[in-house]
């Protein structure tokens, strides 16, 4: 979890606690989670992004990782 926190903070350049689609992909690659296609990323976003705004918050990602 410590590594995740560091990566999230590095990618969250404006410190708003929100990652956009590109930043989420970078986070997943850095954590060795492979998202092969845009469709895979869209499917993942649908799970963690109930608002469908192509962004995810820190708490949404933590919730996903803890399930």
Phi, psi and omega in degrees: 000328179299315179298318178301314180301316180296314180297317180300314181296324178294319183281333180277075189299329180262007176055037178262001179078016183230134174250140174275181184302315180295316180294323177297317178300316179299318179298314182295319178295317180297330180268010180063030172262118185269123172245105192288322187227168174298325179295323176296317179295318177300319179296319178295318179299323179298328179287315187263350184240078183296339180276350179055043180251015176061026173225158176226144178267164177305313183294326177295319180291317179300318179299317179296315182293334183271357178264000000 
